[in-house]
Amino acid sequence: DGELFERGTRLKKARRALDVAMREKEREAQMVVEMTAAGNTIEKVQKHEDKWRSVCEEIPKLEEVVRELEEANTSIIDRVMELREQADDKKFKNAGCVYPMKSALERARGFGDFKVVRHARVPLVKCVYNPNERGFSEIALDIVPGNAVAHANSRLLKAYGDKAPAF
C-alpha cells in the first residue's frame, strides 16, 4: 500500500541524512586540522569545531532513526521471500502455496494483473509491477515457490536492492 511506500521513502531519507552527516563530520574535522595548521584565528577554528561536535551529537540520533525504520520496514518483498522459504522448507510445490503469495502481493502498492498458474508442472504467480502506476517501467514477474536456485537469486537481488534502494 501507500504506507509501505511511505515507510520506504522515510527509510531512504533517513539513510541519506545519516550519510550526509557522516560526510559533514569528516569534512569539519578536516577543516579544523587544516585551519589549525594554517594558523587561522581561534574563533574560526572554534566555529568549525563546534559544528563538528554538533554533527557528532546528531549522528547517534540518526542511526537510531534508521535502525527503527529498518525494523519497521517489513516490505512485501520480505513477505514473499518468507513464503518462498516456507515453500522450500516444506518442499511445498503444489498450488496451496501460490495463493498466499498472490494475497500478499495484492495488498502491496504497484502490483497488479495477477494470474495464478496452479496446474503447471511448477505452480506460479504471474503479475506486473509498476512502481509509479503511470504506465512507465512495468516489470512482468513470475514468482515460483519451491525453486531453490530462483530463491537464491531473489535473495541476491534483494541484497542488491537493500544496498541501493529504488525508493
C-alpha positions, -999 to +999 in steps of 0.1 A: +000+000+000+008+037+002+020+031+038+047+007+026+059+032+000+059+059+026+080+038+050+105+030+023+107+067+014+113+077+051+140+050+054+157+062+023+157+098+035+170+088+070+198+068+054+207+098+032+206+121+062+229+098+081+253+096+051+254+134+048+260+138+085+289+113+083+305+132+054+300+165+071+316+152+103+347+142+082+347+175+063+345+196+095+373+175+112+395+181+082+387+218+082+397+221+119+430+203+112+438+224+081+428+257+097+448+250+128+479+241+107+474+272+086+474+294+118+439+307+115+423+325+144+409+306+173+374+319+166+374+305+130+387+271+142+363+271+171+333+277+147+342+245+127+350+226+159+315+235+173+299+224+140+318+191+142+306+185+178+270+193+168+272+168+139+288+142+162+258+145+186+233+142+157+248+110+142+237+086+170+201+100+168+201+095+130+215+060+134+186+052+159+160+065+134+175+044+106+175+013+129+139+018+139+128+024+103+147-007+091+130-028+118+095-014+109+101-017+072+086-052+066+082-049+029+061-070+006+093-085-008+102-097+027+068-114+029+071-130-005+106-142+004+093-156+037+066-175+018+091-188-006+114-200+022+084-218+037+078-235+004+114-245+001+115-258+038+084-279+033+092-290-003+058-275-009+055-274-047+017-275-051-009-249-057-016-243-020+014-220-016+008-197-045-024-183-032-009-168+000+018-152-023-009-137-045-028-124-015+003-107-001+011-091-034-025-079-039-021-059-007+010-042-019+011-010-039+021-012-076+013-049-082-015-059-105-027-081-133-025-113-113-027-148-127-022-179-107-010-209-128-016-237-104-018-267-127+016-262-143+045-285-136+056-258-112+028-236-099+035-199-101+020-164-097+023-141-127+019-104-121+030-070-132+048-045-110+045-008-118+062+013-091+048+046-103+014+033-116+016+057-146+023+031-172+060+036-172+086+009-163+063-020-159+081-052-149+065-086-155+071-111-127+068-148-124+070-159-088+077-196-084+077-212-049+099-242-041+127-233-066+159-231-046+180-216-073+155-189-081+151-183-044+189-178-040+188-154-070+159-135-054+178-131-022+208-118-041+186-093-059+170-083-026+205-077-011+214-055-041+182-036-036+189-031+001+223-016-007+209+007-034+171+010-028+150+023-056+127+043-034 
